Amino acid sequence: MTEALPIPLLLSRDGLDPIAELRERRAAEPVSKLELPFGIVAWLVSGYEQAKQVLGDATTFSNDIGNLTSESSEDPGGLGMTDPPYHTKLRRLLTPEFTMRKLQRLRPRIAEIVDGQLDAIEAAGRPADLVEHFAMPIPSLVICELLGVPYGDREEFQALSTARFEMGDESPLDVIGTSLEYLGTLVARERAKPGDGLLGQLITEHGDELTDRELAGLADGILTGGHETTAASLSLGALALLQSPDSFAALGSADEQTVHLAVEELLRYLSVVQVAFPRFTRAAVRIGDVDIPAGQMVFVSLSGADRDPALGPDLERFDPTRPATSHLGFGYGIHRCVGAELARIELRIAFPALARRFPTLRPAVSMAELDFRQTSIVYSAVKMPVVW
């Protein structure tokens, strides 16, 4: 899978922006053919309407990881790489735990976690690394809180999450296997003595319906979808906001609607998950005005689609006052991120709190000096030194 990914086109950026080649390709061919190594033919979907068509059609397009490899016949678990009806079963169990109403119980604890990391920034002194002290620990601590696992596992969570999205030398299946092995120990612990967290609740309420591997897969999906993505949104979101110091400082006293619009625009503008899980055509299909045969691999560029003029005007520019768009930052269709509302809560709490505590916050280096993860499906900064 790693060798088949068209990494430069899908994963490269110029600062916070997708590279010009992606924009030009979308304008000329919103659905275009990719000639990959070993004679593999795949398709790139970068237009907004065409992306929605692919993401919203689970009948024609398959997410099953079995399409990618024959290395393992064992399902890795989780939602992102499964098809109905198995996907439907797992999603049905998780969705009630991720409604906005159910998640409100976590708001006070998330606020405490954010405040604790603001203290860590101050204690670190200037310059402080916003990735290390703010962006990475907040979602990992929230996931620990959600799942009901020890905070001491935070560093392990972060390492597993980051490794999942790096398109490096290690096989994706090896990374998945390491994660599932680790999370399996947590499941065994919860089986023996179910706690109040999500894993404990799933075992108490649906323990007979789920194997240990399925539970580990669900936990892995929450970790995969909820840590690196939110961490990237926190660090790059802060960087985008800091390009306008006055607007950033004003966020500290902004009302809920103003914060909501700023967060939704960040989710669209950044599209930190750059490309959706690969889809495979079950049958011949017409995407937009392009006919694609059965058995073909399709990549949907979320970062490309979220800058498509079809979604609205002037989308290459970050505008925190822009009316909310129907962006694809969380995906679309049955595979839309189940933890989307949790991520929104974290971002809506974290950014105003950061602005209140550090209204004069600013990057300690220029954009050109920052080191970004250039081969990661989730685009993020390696470090982000700030001063105030």
Secondary structure, 3 states (H helix, E strand, C coil): CCCCCCHHHHHCEECCEECHHHHHHHHHCCEEEEECHHHCEEEEECCHHHHHHHHCCCCCEECCHHHCCCCCCCCCCCCCCCCCCHHHHHHHHHHHHHCHHHHHHHHHHHHHHHHHHHHHHHHHCCCEEHHHHHHCHHHHHHHHHHHCCCHHHHHHHHHHHHHHHECCCCCHHHHHHHHHHHHHHHHHHHHHCCCCCHHHHHHHHHCCCCCHHHHHHHHHHHHHHHCHHHHHHHHHHHHHHCCCHHHHHHHHHCCHHHHHHHHHHHHHHHCCECECCCEEECCCEEECCEEECCCCEEEEEHHHHCCCHHHCCCCCCCCCCCCCCCCCCCCCHHHCCCCHHHHHHHHHHHHHHHHHHCCCCEECCCHHHCCECCCECECCECCCEEEC
